[in-house]
């Protein structure tokens, strides 16, 4: 009965999201032509907060103390200290009317189709672990709630079905029109609502945990429950590496680039979002503290990644458990839908359609009227991305926490940063340098970070042979360092064409959006 109640709530929630998106996409609403507004834009940036920050941040804090904090510090640095860089990228994206991050990078570096395809491949490689993380969190939450029921043990099949449902919603929300430069206001409004739902659910359960602590825990016991969080943070190389990749992630995650720069906003909205979004992250990070302490005192045997859900569930709080589950479902599904939409745009524009258009031109002498083909390609790409993520989820070591999968994804997508930042900061950047940097960085990422997660415990891993306990910091610093060195070195050696010089000046020298 409880499972049916949650299923009904989830179905009702998805129906509300669709209604919000549909209402915003009506011809009358589109004709008014209003912008997103600073609140909606800031809340859309909160698509950054997925099931990793909803479930996994509490798990990380319970295991490793303050190590959960860098995933919040990084985005705040990105939208505050690095705001001049943010403004440059936003202005260039509006001027060029780009449809994806791959379009942006390819356009800057001499309109290179090869570079656009490379960015797409890297984005897919980096996003698969992250989407798999969302599927894993939903599987874990479902397993907790269905333990001891007739459907217990069917989580793997359930996740496959769920991946199919999410593919359907991604197509419904984001693959209905062929023009990628036409803003999808309905999707952004739905993301804004999703951000409020997951924050509200997390704060509700945090208040519940705080009440438990105040009623049943002495100050000494609360300090004991906080564990390492009761002491100041220790800034280790790992802490620094997580902060670095989290800062880069707010620019380089495909879904973040999509909502921040492709869907875009008015400059005034962006400036106001600089404090709304950090406030959102601060509230999310503060909610972790009472949950960790309450989990240690009242649910010490539970998987730390599930403390958010287990606390109300084990104490018989049915309604709160249902609300918390819907919040976690919201955090995971919104990320998957927007990421799949963003990746499908990159796949269609940079991988598939250039070849289809070329073949159609050879056969018919005309490459127009591609609208139907574009939609089919994007829908097929959404299904393929979700299927690959499910296969990655099946292949990974299930004993890893949610944060481990998220950090591997962040490290991969960080390899796009030198080419992306160089696009608006350095006129000397060249497509060959961007390709060389990404190739070197991704190769190091595969060897030092991806393979240890897919084949754990193998003696031939580089960090094992070097006698290093944790490969993350080494993998991040080496991959990004070699990526940047290759980007700069090869770019200096390359001979720019006329179009390279024109595009470089357009992206670097022009600061306004028009």
Beta strands, then each sheet from edge to edge (+ up, - down):
end
